[in-house]
Amino acid sequence: MENGKKSPSSRRREPITDTQLLLTITVCIFIAMYVGAMFIWGGGFKKPQMLFDMLNDNAFLIIISCGLTIVMITGSIDISVGGVTALVAMVSVMILNGNLGLFNGMIGALGLPEESRIFFALLMSLFIGLAFGAVQGFLIAYLQIQPFIITLAGMFFARGMITIISVDPQKAPQELMDILQTRINISWLGSVNKKGVLIPARMEIGVIIALIIVILVFFLLRKRQLGRSFYAVGGNPQSALMLGINVRRTRFYAHLLSGLFSGIAGFVFMMHTGAGNATNATAAEMNAIASSIIGGTLLSGGVGNVAGTFFGVLTLSTIKSVVTTSGLRDPWWQSISTGAMLCLFILLQSLVLMHRRKGGNGK
């Protein structure tokens, strides 16, 4: 070739990375499952609202799964996210009800309208999430305590705090919930009922928040130095240290972001349910871990993609919908199907990565 340049056709294509491969597998399996459900069961699966209902119900799970994906990429774990989400939801409902005297007094002293309680509830949600993330991140990153032990203690602490601040379940005022539960109508994705009336698809504000966070985290992991540091620390901490990466600070930031997203998820959960209860977000941390693994994030660290986590949440929700549509409404059937699917994905990931390692194509 002239000037020693290679033509585009002769350039060697870059091999697909482990992260990209696992993401492709997740997306293909989700599409196959959903399309299969449309043909086999039909009904609601053929209506766009079914997909939007899955997003509406799992917006908070998408958010905490994003934080957990970041933590797992660094080779750590955070099982406090469900407890923090429940605590934030309870505190938010109590602020909206005026049951927390501090905020009620501030609103009265400043002469603010009742709607300002929403703003104070959001601020408190962010504060609680950041507080949990900062404390747990410091203990894990700088004192080098096992993350499972620290976040397990955080989960128990958050669940215990719920019963301390309020023994009875709480319900947010309807006039404020009417604001928070405003839905966006998407008429061009609607469906026509038996009477010929167009029913537009409806999406909650929480879904918009979740999608924005997915995009921001995707940009962080792919385009920013901090995101690349997460992968480096999870892949090999010693090598990351030799490259000049502050491993402890990187792990701290990962847990800080996980706590922040848990706080946001708690507020989104409250927006969806309008209720505060000690049983809120039960097993959310397990579902978030399952969604991340199904999405291609490895527990060993260094491999993961937030886009895969997003489809992991949808895959998990599709499994539950299929089980319910099949007439198996008992909760243990959903647990059995989720566990079986999780084992299948872990086995599939192991086989694929093992084959790539033997072939020398993995990254």
C-alpha positions as CSV (number, residue, x, y, z in Angstrom):
1,M,0.0,0.0,0.0
2,E,1.1,3.6,-0.6
3,N,2.9,5.3,2.2
4,G,2.7,2.1,4.3
5,K,-0.9,2.7,5.0
6,K,-3.4,-0.2,5.2
7,S,-6.7,-0.1,3.5
8,P,-9.8,-0.2,5.7
9,S,-10.5,-3.8,4.4
10,S,-7.1,-5.0,5.5
11,R,-7.2,-3.5,8.9
12,R,-7.5,-6.1,11.7
13,R,-10.8,-5.8,13.5
14,E,-10.6,-5.4,17.3
15,P,-11.9,-8.5,19.1
16,I,-15.1,-8.0,21.1
17,T,-14.4,-7.5,24.8
18,D,-15.9,-9.7,27.6
19,T,-18.1,-6.8,28.7
20,Q,-19.5,-6.3,25.1
21,L,-20.0,-10.1,24.6
22,L,-22.0,-10.5,27.9
23,L,-24.1,-7.5,27.1
24,T,-24.9,-8.9,23.7
25,I,-26.0,-12.2,25.2
26,T,-28.2,-10.5,27.8
27,V,-29.9,-8.3,25.2
28,C,-30.5,-11.3,22.9
29,I,-31.9,-13.4,25.7
30,F,-34.3,-10.6,26.8
31,I,-35.6,-10.0,23.3
32,A,-36.0,-13.8,22.7
33,M,-37.9,-14.1,26.1
34,Y,-40.2,-11.2,25.5
35,V,-41.0,-12.0,21.8
36,G,-41.6,-15.6,22.9
37,A,-44.0,-14.5,25.6
38,M,-45.8,-12.4,23.0
39,F,-46.4,-15.4,20.7
40,I,-47.1,-17.9,23.4
41,W,-49.2,-15.9,25.9
42,G,-50.1,-12.9,23.8
43,G,-52.5,-10.7,25.7
44,G,-50.8,-8.0,27.7
45,F,-47.4,-8.8,26.3
46,K,-48.5,-7.5,22.9
47,K,-49.4,-4.1,24.4
48,P,-46.7,-1.5,24.8
49,Q,-48.1,-0.7,28.2
50,M,-46.9,-4.0,29.5
51,L,-43.3,-2.9,28.9
52,F,-44.0,0.5,30.5
53,D,-45.6,-1.2,33.5
54,M,-42.4,-3.2,33.9
55,L,-40.4,0.0,33.9
56,N,-42.8,1.8,36.2
57,D,-42.7,-1.0,38.8
58,N,-38.9,-1.4,38.6
59,A,-37.6,2.2,38.2
60,F,-36.2,2.1,41.7
61,L,-34.6,-1.3,41.1
62,I,-32.9,0.0,37.9
63,I,-31.4,2.9,40.0
64,I,-30.0,0.8,42.8
65,S,-28.8,-1.8,40.3
66,C,-26.7,0.9,38.6
67,G,-25.0,1.7,41.9
68,L,-24.5,-2.0,42.6
69,T,-23.0,-2.5,39.1
70,I,-20.4,0.1,39.8
71,V,-19.5,-1.5,43.2
72,M,-19.3,-5.0,41.6
73,I,-17.1,-3.8,38.8
74,T,-14.6,-2.7,41.4
75,G,-14.8,-6.2,42.9
76,S,-16.8,-5.2,46.0
77,I,-20.4,-5.7,47.0
78,D,-23.2,-3.7,48.7
79,I,-26.2,-5.5,50.2
80,S,-27.4,-2.4,52.2
81,V,-29.1,-0.9,49.2
82,G,-32.5,-2.4,49.9
83,G,-32.5,-1.3,53.5
84,V,-31.4,2.3,52.6
85,T,-34.1,2.5,49.9
86,A,-36.8,1.4,52.5
87,L,-35.5,3.9,55.1
88,V,-35.4,6.8,52.6
89,A,-39.0,5.9,51.5
90,M,-40.2,6.0,55.1
91,V,-38.5,9.2,55.9
92,S,-39.8,10.9,52.7
93,V,-43.4,9.9,53.5
94,M,-43.0,11.2,57.1
95,I,-41.8,14.5,55.8
96,L,-44.7,14.7,53.3
97,N,-47.1,14.0,56.2
98,G,-45.4,16.6,58.4
99,N,-44.6,14.0,61.0
100,L,-40.9,15.1,61.3
101,G,-41.2,18.2,63.4
102,L,-37.9,19.7,62.2
103,F,-38.9,20.0,58.5
104,N,-42.5,20.9,59.4
105,G,-41.2,23.8,61.6
106,M,-38.9,25.0,58.8
107,I,-41.7,25.1,56.3
108,G,-44.0,27.0,58.8
109,A,-41.2,29.5,59.8
110,L,-40.3,30.3,56.2
111,G,-44.0,30.5,55.1
112,L,-43.5,27.9,52.3
113,P,-46.4,26.1,50.7
114,E,-47.1,22.5,51.5
115,E,-45.7,21.4,48.2
116,S,-42.2,22.4,49.4
117,R,-42.3,19.3,51.5
118,I,-41.4,17.4,48.3
119,F,-38.2,19.4,48.0
120,F,-37.2,18.8,51.6
121,A,-38.0,15.1,51.2
122,L,-35.7,14.9,48.2
123,L,-32.9,16.7,50.0
124,M,-33.2,14.3,53.0
125,S,-33.2,11.3,50.6
126,L,-29.9,12.4,49.0
127,F,-28.4,13.1,52.5
128,I,-29.3,9.7,53.9
129,G,-28.0,7.9,50.8
130,L,-24.7,9.9,50.8
131,A,-24.3,9.3,54.5
132,F,-24.6,5.5,54.2
133,G,-22.3,5.5,51.1
134,A,-19.7,7.7,52.8
135,V,-19.5,5.8,56.1
136,Q,-19.5,2.3,54.4
137,G,-17.1,3.4,51.7
138,F,-14.6,4.8,54.3
139,L,-14.8,1.6,56.4
140,I,-14.3,-0.6,53.3
141,A,-11.8,1.4,51.3
142,Y,-9.6,3.0,54.0
143,L,-10.0,0.6,57.0
144,Q,-10.1,-2.4,54.6
145,I,-13.0,-4.2,56.3
146,Q,-14.8,-6.9,54.3
147,P,-17.5,-5.1,52.3
148,F,-20.0,-7.9,52.9
149,I,-19.8,-7.5,56.7
150,I,-20.0,-3.7,56.6
151,T,-22.9,-3.5,54.1
152,L,-24.7,-6.3,56.0
153,A,-24.5,-4.2,59.1
154,G,-25.7,-1.2,57.1
155,M,-28.7,-3.2,55.9
156,F,-29.6,-4.2,59.5
157,F,-29.1,-0.6,60.7
158,A,-31.3,0.8,58.0
159,R,-34.1,-1.7,58.6
160,G,-33.9,-1.1,62.4
161,M,-34.1,2.7,62.0
162,I,-37.3,2.3,60.1
163,T,-39.1,0.7,63.1
164,I,-37.5,3.3,65.5
165,I,-38.7,6.4,63.6
166,S,-42.1,5.0,62.9
167,V,-43.7,1.7,64.1
168,D,-46.8,2.1,62.1
169,P,-47.0,2.2,58.3
170,Q,-47.3,5.7,56.7
171,K,-49.2,7.0,53.8
172,A,-48.3,10.2,52.0
173,P,-51.0,12.9,51.5
174,Q,-53.0,12.3,48.3
175,E,-52.7,15.9,47.1
176,L,-48.9,15.6,47.2
177,M,-49.0,12.2,45.6
178,D,-51.1,13.5,42.7
179,I,-48.0,15.7,41.9
180,L,-45.4,13.0,42.4
181,Q,-47.4,10.4,40.5
182,T,-48.0,12.5,37.4
183,R,-47.7,10.2,34.4
184,I,-46.5,11.0,30.9
185,N,-48.9,9.9,28.2
186,I,-47.3,8.5,25.0
187,S,-50.2,8.3,22.6
188,W,-48.2,7.0,19.6
189,L,-47.4,3.9,21.6
190,G,-50.9,3.4,22.9
191,S,-53.3,0.6,22.1
192,V,-56.9,0.5,21.0
193,N,-59.4,-1.3,23.4
194,K,-62.4,-3.3,22.4
195,K,-64.5,-0.2,22.1
196,G,-62.1,1.4,19.6
197,V,-60.8,3.9,22.1
198,L,-57.1,4.7,22.0
199,I,-55.5,4.2,25.4
200,P,-52.1,5.9,25.5
201,A,-49.1,4.3,27.1
202,R,-48.3,5.9,30.5
203,M,-44.9,6.3,32.0
204,E,-44.1,7.6,35.5
205,I,-41.6,10.3,36.3
206,G,-39.5,7.8,38.1
207,V,-38.7,6.0,34.9
208,I,-37.3,9.2,33.4
209,I,-35.1,9.6,36.5
210,A,-33.9,6.0,36.1
211,L,-33.2,6.3,32.4
212,I,-31.2,9.5,33.0
213,I,-29.1,7.7,35.7
214,V,-28.5,4.8,33.3
215,I,-27.2,7.2,30.7
216,L,-25.0,9.1,33.1
217,V,-23.5,6.0,34.6
218,F,-22.9,4.6,31.1
219,F,-21.1,7.8,30.2
220,L,-19.1,7.7,33.4
221,L,-17.9,4.1,32.9
222,R,-17.1,4.5,29.2
223,K,-15.9,8.1,28.9
224,R,-14.4,9.3,32.2
225,Q,-11.2,8.5,33.9
226,L,-13.0,7.5,37.1
227,G,-15.0,4.9,35.2
228,R,-11.9,3.4,33.7
229,S,-10.4,3.3,37.2
230,F,-13.4,1.3,38.4
231,Y,-12.6,-1.4,35.8
232,A,-8.9,-1.3,36.5
233,V,-9.3,-1.7,40.3
234,G,-11.8,-4.6,39.8
235,G,-9.6,-6.3,37.2
236,N,-6.3,-6.2,39.2
237,P,-5.8,-3.8,42.2
238,Q,-2.0,-4.2,42.2
239,S,-1.8,-3.4,38.5
240,A,-4.1,-0.4,39.0
241,L,-1.9,0.8,41.8
242,M,1.2,0.6,39.6
243,L,-0.6,2.6,37.0
244,G,-1.0,5.5,39.5
245,I,-4.6,4.8,40.4
246,N,-5.6,5.6,43.9
247,V,-7.3,2.2,44.7
248,R,-8.7,3.2,48.1
249,R,-10.2,6.4,46.8
250,T,-11.7,4.7,43.8
251,R,-13.4,2.1,46.0
252,F,-14.7,4.8,48.3
253,Y,-16.2,6.7,45.3
254,A,-17.9,3.4,44.1
255,H,-19.6,2.9,47.5
256,L,-20.5,6.7,47.7
257,L,-22.2,6.5,44.4
258,S,-24.0,3.3,45.4
259,G,-25.3,5.1,48.5
260,L,-26.4,8.1,46.5
261,F,-28.3,6.0,44.1
262,S,-30.0,4.1,46.9
263,G,-31.2,7.5,48.3
264,I,-32.6,8.5,44.9
265,A,-34.1,5.0,44.5
266,G,-35.9,5.4,47.9
267,F,-37.5,8.6,46.8
268,V,-38.5,7.1,43.4
269,F,-39.9,4.1,45.3
270,M,-42.0,6.5,47.5
271,M,-43.2,8.3,44.3
272,H,-44.4,4.9,43.0
273,T,-46.1,3.5,46.1
274,G,-46.8,6.6,48.2
275,A,-46.2,4.4,51.3
276,G,-43.6,4.0,54.0
277,N,-43.3,0.6,55.6
278,A,-40.7,-1.6,57.3
279,T,-41.3,-4.2,54.6
280,N,-40.6,-1.8,51.7
281,A,-38.1,-2.9,49.1
282,T,-37.8,-6.4,50.6
283,A,-35.1,-8.4,48.9
284,A,-34.3,-5.5,46.6
285,E,-30.6,-6.0,47.2
286,M,-30.8,-9.6,46.0
287,N,-32.8,-8.6,42.9
288,A,-30.3,-5.9,42.2
289,I,-27.4,-8.3,42.4
290,A,-29.3,-10.8,40.2
291,S,-30.0,-8.1,37.7
292,S,-26.4,-7.0,37.6
293,I,-25.2,-10.6,37.1
294,I,-27.8,-11.3,34.5
295,G,-26.7,-8.1,32.8
296,G,-23.1,-9.5,32.5
297,T,-21.4,-8.0,35.6
298,L,-19.0,-10.5,37.2
299,L,-18.8,-10.9,40.9
300,S,-15.0,-11.1,40.5
301,G,-14.9,-7.6,39.2
302,G,-13.4,-5.8,36.2
303,V,-16.3,-6.8,33.8
304,G,-19.7,-5.2,33.6
305,N,-21.9,-2.8,31.7
306,V,-24.8,-0.6,33.1
307,A,-26.7,-1.1,29.8
308,G,-26.6,-4.9,30.5
309,T,-27.8,-4.2,34.0
310,F,-30.8,-2.3,32.6
311,F,-31.7,-5.3,30.4
312,G,-31.0,-7.6,33.4
313,V,-33.8,-5.8,35.3
314,L,-36.2,-6.1,32.4
315,T,-35.2,-9.8,32.0
316,L,-35.9,-10.5,35.7
317,S,-39.3,-8.6,35.4
318,T,-40.2,-10.6,32.3
319,I,-39.5,-13.9,34.1
320,K,-41.8,-12.9,36.9
321,S,-44.5,-11.7,34.4
322,V,-44.3,-15.0,32.5
323,V,-44.6,-17.0,35.7
324,T,-47.7,-15.0,36.8
325,T,-49.3,-15.2,33.4
326,S,-48.8,-19.0,33.4
327,G,-51.0,-19.2,36.4
328,L,-48.3,-19.9,38.9
329,R,-49.1,-17.0,41.3
330,D,-47.6,-18.4,44.4
331,P,-44.5,-16.3,45.3
332,W,-42.2,-19.3,45.6
333,W,-42.6,-20.0,41.9
334,Q,-41.1,-16.6,41.1
335,S,-38.2,-17.3,43.5
336,I,-37.6,-20.7,41.9
337,S,-37.7,-19.3,38.3
338,T,-35.4,-16.4,39.3
339,G,-32.9,-18.7,40.9
340,A,-32.9,-21.0,38.0
341,M,-32.4,-18.1,35.5
342,L,-29.6,-16.7,37.7
343,C,-27.8,-20.1,37.8
344,L,-28.2,-20.4,34.0
345,F,-26.6,-17.0,33.4
346,I,-23.7,-17.6,35.8
347,L,-23.1,-21.0,34.0
348,L,-23.4,-19.4,30.6
349,Q,-21.0,-16.6,31.6
350,S,-18.5,-19.1,33.0
351,L,-18.6,-21.3,29.9
352,V,-18.3,-18.3,27.5
353,L,-15.4,-16.7,29.3
354,M,-13.6,-20.0,29.8
355,H,-13.8,-20.7,26.0
356,R,-12.5,-17.2,25.3
357,R,-9.6,-17.6,27.7
358,K,-8.6,-20.8,26.1
359,G,-8.8,-19.1,22.7
360,G,-6.9,-16.1,23.9
361,N,-9.6,-13.7,22.7
362,G,-10.8,-12.3,26.0
363,K,-9.9,-8.9,27.4
